[in-house]
Amino acid sequence: MSFSRRLLSNAEPYLQAQVKKPFLQGLINGDLPVEIFQYWLRVDYPYLHNFIKVCALGILRADDPADVAIMLRHVASVQDEMRDHEQHAERTGMKIEDLRTHPMGPLKYSYTRHQLASAYHGSLGDVQAAILACQWGYGEAVQRLLKEKPLQEDHAYRDWFAFHSDPGHREGLEQALDLLDRQAGLSTTQQCERMATIFMISVQHETMLWDEYYGMTRWETYPPPQ
């Protein structure tokens, strides 16, 4: 089993937990309250912007033009996803400015700091390990949900599932896995262990975030004394 496939195998229990989360169950059942979906849009949009910054650090660390091309493909895919968020926002009565100004939730913010720090202080392999959980988890979860419950034509979140089940995302994932395997082949045992740890921390964030979205978690704030 390759390095990247072993990582996904180790993360399998987390994905099994994710598809049972109320947020994803609400999406597949079509009864997720729209205000919860809008919260996800608001906090995920700046995350995607951060994702592009992480990929930019990957480009800086890539020596092989093929790896640069893969990172650029990651960026293009995320830009498509940001446009998809904008379309969902417009459809549900939100303004684009709502996506650009809303703060991330506490755990979402923690996730972006983990990814940025891993990319800033690490190797190209660390960059790819930090973002792999997102690239793998959404598509895989959607595939499993749709297998259990195919959508009706009038499903409220049909467009969301159509985007995340696009076969093109799978092609990008395969390129990401190949890149990570090549980097692992050039790395020491200690470096591989670091990549595995980075990946698993991302998986844990991805898993726990479904609860943050569903609960629409916000930062605790207290006014200063008068």
Secondary structure, 3 states (H helix, E strand, C coil): CCHHHHHHHHHHHHHHHHCCCHHHHHHHHCCCCHHHHHHHHHHHHHHHHHHHHHHHHHHHHCCCHHHHHHHHHHHHHHHHHHHHHHHHHHHCCCCHHHHHHCCCCHHHHHHHHHHHHHHHHCCHHHHHHHHHHHHHHHHHHHHHHHHHCCCCCCCCCHHHHHHHCCHHHHHHHHHHHHHHHHHHHCCCHHHHHHHHHHHHHHHHHHHHHHHHHHHCCCCCCCCCCC
